Amino acid sequence: MKTTSNRFSFSRLSIKQRLPLLIFVLLFSIIVTFSWISYLGVKNASFAIGRERLSTLTSQLGSMFQQNINFLNNSVHNAASQDTLKKFLLTGDEKLRSFVQSTLDNSRLDTLVAEVELLNSQKQPVLQSARNKISASVNIDSVLTPVTAAPGFAGVGKIFYVNNFMYYPVVANVSNNNTTIGYLIRWRLLLATPQAIQQLAQIIGSNGRMYFGNDDGKFWTDMIKPVSAPPVDIHNITKVIEYSRTKDDPLFASATIITSSRWFIMLEFSKKTFLEASTLFLRWIVVVSVLLIAAGSFIAWRMSRNITRPLKKLTAAATGIAAGNYASLVDIDRQDELGQLAEAFNVMAIQIRNAQKDLEKKVHDRTVELENSNKELEAFSYSVSHDLHAPLRIIDGYAAILSEKTAGKLDEEGNKILNHIRHKAKRMGTLIDELLKLSYLGRKELASEMVDMDTVVRSVIKEQRLLNQAPVNITINNLMPAMCDSTLIRQVWSNLISNAIKYSARKPLAHIEIDSLVTDDAIVYSVKDNGVGFDMKYADKLFGVFQRLHGLKEFEGSGVGLALVQRVILKHGGKVWAEAEEGKGATFYFSLPL
């Protein structure tokens, strides 16, 4: 059993559906392609601008903090350059101690200065002014490196995390005649005020983060608390780099070292920040694309309606003409190709209507002529039936009377002639009957019904067995029923089966097989015998009137039976043919439409 496919097929769509769909696909493809290319361009431009901005901002912040560092360095350098402090370190004069101590205490007036310490050249404490003992928690060698031993040095040291606070030293070398005689260390608290954080946020933006780190990369802070170190080698950062602290958070970062200090400053931005412009652009593109596609599809739909509406009118008019309504015209007031087509269609419709009227007149005239011809043919048939049968009956009757009156008087040759006259008269009567029957079939209307072929065939065989005494084995296979005229189809079976019996009767074991086969568009019936057969080169003469492939002396017959079979089958819309081989039998086929 065939199943109906539900798969989408573009060819099944109407023009009204195809045009909007085609425009939609084209618009969608073009807009999506150009939108994606534009988005990639904007995205790459955003990345380039973002990297440039990040590098520039890092440099600017580095310069800003560099100024602050320079101020701190200058302040502690100036303090370390005081002659009183130098003299105290050189002489240890107790008279100067109070003055130096007062100087150290005054430097703590800055609330961010947590501790001030004066050391000698051996890095040993000499004087101290402190609220928190920071130096006790820090290895002095990590603060005073060989660099700080240079005379005149002033710089900011690493950030230290002590007692939950972050401190960094501002170190100045105290020197006399280019010789280091001591160190002045101011420990400052690293703490960003809310005002400072707000100012930085205005500079770098709310989406950026700024970190300070020691030059050894071991300690990092956001100026509020310690933070984890970035997963990169800070000493190898020469440009904007990309990395991730978490799986779903790609970051861009740029770093620079602050001179005269042991600090790195690093700016970090989320990759999403750089994509804000391109993302916004993509959203606008999507909105505009949807509007363009919707507008284009709507316009295409309107265009398709404008095109298909007159086409529908043309189709309806053409259908009307096909149905016999030749008055159908198309009312389309257009100047384009569709209007020209409608005008040409109307001209054609008028011509068809005129031609149909002429044809109806000719058909009527031909019908009248045909009816007259049929009446003449019926009169001729009656004349043949009456005028020819009567003389034949008279000839046969006179021959019979003559045979009775001359019984015993005529020799054998005379009796043979009389019998031959009677036989020919009867044969002539049979031929006339067959011709009348063939003429009748040409005029008979079909009365189609569903016919049980098996029942018809068995009835015909029973009838033929009564007429023919020759023993014949007949096999009936599965015979399919068919829609046909039962009377005419019975005549077909009768002729074919009687022929098969006649031409196979001389075989010692005569056999006939009757079968049917269903094809795609027809039912094919066959009658096969093992009789005398015939030469296939004469097969085209089989179904002609009075055409015989065997002599009358061998097999009697009128020569009209197969012509009658062909006439009936063609009248049903089927066809008839035969296959045979001399001495091996023949198979006659006929088909009837399903």
N, C-alpha and C positions, 0 to 999 in steps of 0.2 A: 504494500500500500504506500502510495506517495505521501510524503509529508511536506507541509508548506514551510518554507524557510522564512524566518523572521529577521534575518540579517538586513542591516541598512544597505540600501543601494541608491546611489545618486541618480541612476538612470530611471528609477521609479518616481522621482519627484517631478512635479509639474514645473513649467517655466516660472509661474508665480512664486514657487518655493525656491527654485534654483537660483534666480537672480539675487534675492536678498541674501541667500546663503553664500553665494559666490562673493558678493560685495563684502559681506561680513568677514569671510575668510581672508580676502585680500587686505581689507583694512586692518584686521587683527594682525596679520603677518607683518605688514609694513610698519604699523605703529609699534608693535612689540619689538621688532628688529631695531628700528631707529631709537626707540625709547631706551632699549637696553644698551645700545652703543652710546647714547647720550649720557646715560647713567654711569657707565664705565668711565667715560671721559670726565664727568663731574667728580666721580669718586677718586680717580687718579689725581685730578687737579686739587681736590680737597686734601688728599694725603700729602701732595707736594707743598701746598700752602701751609698745612698743619706742621709739617716737618720744619719748613723755613721759619714759621712763627715760633715753634718750640726752641729752635736753635737761637733765634734772635732774643727770645724772652729769657732763655738761660744766660746768655751773655749779658743782657741788661741787668738781671738780678745779681749775677756775679759781680758786675761793676758796682752796683749799689752796695752790696755787702762789702766789697773791697774797700769802698770809701769808709765804711764804718770800722772795718778792721784797721785801716790806716790811722783813723782817728784814735782808736784804742792804743795802737802801737806808739803813735806819737806822744800820747798822754803819758804812758808808762816810761817811754824813753826820756821825756823831759824830766820826769820825777827822778829817774836813775842818773840823770846828768847833773843833779844839784851837787855843788861843791861840799856842802855840809855833810851829805850822805857819804860822799867819797872819803872825806876826811875821817868820818867816824869809822868806816870800814878799814882805813889804813892805820889809824892810831888807837881806836877803841876808847877814845876819850869819853869818860863818863859824863862830862859836862854837855856833850853833844847828844847823848842818848835821848834825853827828854824831847829835844827838838825833833830828832828823827822819828821818835815814837809818835809825836804829835802829827808829823807829816804823814806817817802811815795811817793814823786814825782818821785824819781829814779825808784821805782818799776813799774811806769807807762811807763817806756821806752819800755816795751813789748807792742806792738801795740794792742794786744788782751786784755790787762788790761784796762778796761774802767773807773774804779773807785776804789780808795783805801780809807778805812775808819777805824778809830781807835775809839773804844767805850770803855767806862768804865764798871765797873762790873754791873752797873744798866742799861746797854744796851743803854746808852746815848752817842751821838757823841761827841768826844773830838777833833779830827783832821780829815780832809778830803782832798783828792786830787782827783779831778774828772773832766772829760769832760762832762759826762752826769749824772744828778742827778737820779741815779737808786734807791738808798736807799729810796728816798722820795716816790717812787711808789710801794714799797714793804713793807709788814708788817714784821717788824723786828722779831716778834715772830715766823714767819714761817721760818726764817733763823737760829735764835739762839734757838735751842730746848734744852731740859734738857741734851741731849747727849753732846752738844757743851760746856756745863758748866763744864765738867770734866777737871781738870787741865792737861795741856799737850796735849789736844785734837787738832787735825788738820784733816780737812776733807773737802770734796766737798759737797755743798748743792744742793738743787733742782734747776732745770732749770726754769727761769722765762721769760715770754714774755712781754717785756716792749717797748713801742713805736716802734712796728714792728721789734724789735730785740730780740734775745734770749741771756740771760745772766745767769751765774751761779756763786755763791759765793764760794770762797775758804776761809774757816774760820779756824783761829787758836786761841786757848785759851791762853791768856797772864796770867801767874800764877807766884806767888812768894811764896815760901815755901808751895807749894801745895794748894795755895789759889788763886782763880780766881780774878784778879784785872782788867781785861779788855778783849776786843776781837779785833783781827785784821782781817778785811774782805777785800779780793781782789775780786772785781766783774770783771769776765772775759767774753768777748764776745764769744758766741758759733757760730763759722762760719768756715765751711770747705772750704779750698782753693781748686782750681782746681787740684793742684798737689796732695793734700791729697785724694781727691775723686778718682783720677786716680790710686793712690797707693792702695786704698781700693778695687777698682774694680779689680785690678790685683790679690788681695788676695781672694776676695769672688766670683769673676766672674761677668760678665755683667748681668747675669740673677738673681742675688741675690740683696736683699735690706736690709740695716742695719738701725735700728732705736734705738734712745736713749729715755728713758722715766723715769719720776720720780717714786720713789718707791711707791707713792700713786696711780699710774696708771692714773692720770688725765691729764698728759701732755706728748705728744710724738712728736719727731722731727726726720727728716732724716738728721739733721745737716745743712740743707739749709732753711727749713721752717717747721712750725708746721704741723703735720699730725694727722689723726684720730686714736684713740686708737684701738688696735686689739680687736676683739670680744671674748676675753678670759680673765679669771682671771689670771693676770700675776704672782700672788703670788703662784699659784698652778701648775705652769709649772715645772715639774720634768723631762720631757723627750720631745722628738720631738712630736709636736701636729699637727693636721690637722684642718683647718678651711677655711672659704671663706669670703672674703670681698665683692665680687660680686657673682652673681648666677653661672656664668660660669668660675670662676677662683678659683679652689681649691688650697690651699696653705699649705706648710709645714713650721713650724717655731720652733725655739729653742731660749731660753733666759737664761741669767745669770745675777746675780747682781754683780756690781763692788764694792768691799769692800772699806771702808773708803770714801764712797760717798753715795749719795741717788739716784743713777742711776741704771737703768736696761739697758742692751744692748740686743737687739733681732735681730736675722737674720731670714729673710723670703725668701723662694724660691717658685716659682710656681711649682705645681705638674708636669706640662709639662716638666720642666727642668729635673726632675728625670726620666721622661719617654723618654728623647731624645735617650738614648742608645737602649732601648727596641723598640722604634719606628723605629729607623734606622735598627735594627735587623729584625723587622717585614717586612720592605720594602725589605730588601735583601732576606728574606725568600720568600716573594711573587714573586719577580723576579725569584729566583732560582726555586720556585715551578712551575711557569708558564713554564719556560724552560724545567724542568723535565717532566711535563705533556705533553707539546708539543712534546718533543723527544719520550716519551713513546708511545703516540698516533700514532706518525709517524711510529715508529718501529712496533707497533701492526698492523697498516694499511699495512705496507710492508709484515708482516708475514701473515696477512689475505689474501693478494693477492697471496702470495706464496702457500697458502693452497687452496684457492678457484679457482685459475686458473686451476690446474689439475682436481678439482672437476667439474668445468664447462665443461672441455673436456669429463669427464666421463658422465656427464649429457647429453651432446650433443650426445655422442655415444649411450647411452641408449635410448634417444629419437629417434635416427635414427633406432635402432633395433625395437623399438615399432612401428615405422612407416613402417617397412618392409625392411629397408636397412640393411641387415645382413652382409654387408661388412664393417660396421663401426668398426674401431679399434682405440685405444687410444695410441698416441705417447707421452709417458712420460718417460724421462730418469732420474729416481730417484731411490735411494736405500732405502728410508724410507718406512713407512707403505703405503703412497699413491702410491709409485712405485709398491709395492707388490699388492696393490688393482688393479692398472691398468693392471698389468701382469695377475692377476686372471680374470679380466674382459675380456681381449683379448682372453684368453683361453676359457672362457665361450662363447664369441661371435663366435669363430670358431666352437665350439661345436653346438651352436644354428644354425649357418649357415649350418653345415653338417646335423643337424637334420631337418632343414627346407627343404634342398634338398631331404632328404629321405622322408619327409612328402609330399612334392610336388609330388614326384614319386608315393607314395602310394595313394595320392588323385587322381592323374591322372588315376592310375590303377582302383581305386574304381569308378571314374567317368565313365570310359569306361564300367566297369561292370554294373554300375547303368543305363547308357544309354542303354546297351543291355537289362537289366532287364525291363526298361521302354518300350523298343520296344517290348519285349516279353509280357509285361503287356498290351500294346496297342493291340497287336495281340490277346491276350487272351480276352481282353474286346470286341474286334470285333467279336471273335469266340463266346463269350457268347451272345453278342447282336444278332448275326446272327444265330448261330447254336441252341441256346436255344429258342429264340423267335419264329423261324420257326416251330419247333415241337409243341410249345404251341398254335400257331395260327392254326395249323392243327388239334390239339385235339379239340380246341374250335370250329373250322369249322365243323368237323365231328359230334361233339356233337349237333351242331345247325341243321345240315342236318338230323341227326337221330331223333331229336326232331320233325322236320317238317314231316318226312315220317311216323313216328309212332304216329302222332297226332291222338288221339282218340283210339289208339290200346293199348297203355301202361296204366297200372293202375297208381294211384297217386304216389306209391312208385317209379315206374320206372321214371316218369317225375321228381320226386324230385332228383333222382340220377343223371340224365342228367344235371339238373340245377346246382347241386353241382359240377359236373365235370367242367362245364363252369366257375363257380365262382372261383374255385381253380386255373384253368389255368390263368385266368385274374390276380388273386392275385400273382401267381408266376411271371408273367410278370412285375407286379409292383415292387416286391422285386428285380428283376434283374435290373430294371431301377434305383432303389434307390442305389443299390450297385455300379453300374456304376457311378452314380453321386458322391458317397462318394469317389470312386477311383479318379475321375476327380478333386475333390477338393484338394486332396493331392498333385497333380501335377501342379495345377494352380498357376501362379505367381500373387502376389497382385498388383492391380492397385489402389493405395491409392489416395484419393482426399477428399476434405471437403464435407461431405454428410449431407444434411438437413434431420435429422431423422424424424421430424414431417411429412414431405411430403412422405417419404418412408412408414411410419406406416399407414398413412391415405390411401395410395394406396393399401397396403396389406389388410387392413380392408375391403375396398370396394370390393376387389377381393374375400375375404373369405365370405362376405355376399352373394355374388352371388352363391358361392358353397354350403353354409350352410344356410338353410331356418329357422333354429331355432332362435327365438327372443333372442338377447343378448344385454345388455346395456354396451357399451364400453366408458370409460372415458380416455381421453388423456390429461395428465398434461404437464407441460413444458418439452420438450425434447431438450436437448442440441445437437448441431451439433458435428460431430466427424470426424477425419481423418481415412478413412477406404476404403475398396473395396465395392463400391455401390452394385454390383451384388451379392456378397457373403453375405453382411449384410442384403440384402433384403430377401435372403433365410433363414437367422436366424430369422428375424421377422416373416416370413411366417410360419415357423415351430412352433415357440413359441405361436403365436396368434391362429393358427389353433388348437393346443393342448388345449389352454385355452378354446376355444369355444367348442371343443369336450367334454372335461371333466366337463364343467359347464352347458352343454345344457339341462340336465335333471332337473336342478333346476327351480322351479317356477319363480323365479326372478334372472336369470343369470346375473352376473355383472363381468366385467373385467376392471382393472385399469392399465394404462401404464404410467410410470413415469421415471425420471432420477435424478441423484444426482452427484454433482461434489465433489470429494475428493482431497487430496493433490496431487495425481499423476495419477488419473484416473477419467473417467466418468462411473458411474454405472447406467445401465438401468434395469428396472424391469417390469415384466408382472404378475399381480396378478389376480387370479380368485377365485370365491367362490364355486368351483366344489367339486368333490369327494375327492380330496387330496390324500395323501398316508402316509404310515408309514415311519418315518424318518430313522428307522434302515435299510431300504433298499435303502437309498438315494445314496449309492455308486454304485448301479446298473443302475441308471437312464440313464447315458450317454454311456452305452455299446451297441454294435451292437446287435440287436435282443433281448435286455433285456427289459422285460415288467413287470410292476407292476400290470396290470389289464388284464383279459382274453380277447381273441378276440371276444368272444360272447358278452361281455359288450361293448367294444370300439374297433372299427377296427383301424388297423394301421400296418405299416411295421416293427416297432421297430428300424428304422434307423434314424429317424428324429432328435432326441436329440443327437445321436452320430455325426451327420452332424453339428449340432449347436456347439458342443464342438470343432470339428475339425476346423471350421472357426474361432472361437474366439481365440483358442490357436495359430492359424496361424497369428492372429493380435497382439499377445503378451498379450492378456487379459486372463481372467478366467471366468468360468461359474459355478453356484451353485444353489441350490434350498432349499426352506423351505416350510414345509407343515404340515398339521394335518388332519388326516382321517375325512372325512365328513365336513370339514370346508374350504377346498380349498388349493391352493398352490401358491407360488410366485417363479418365475424363474428370476435369476439375471445373467447379464453378464457385464463385464467391458471392456473398451477400454482405452489404455494409452492416457494421455493428449498429 
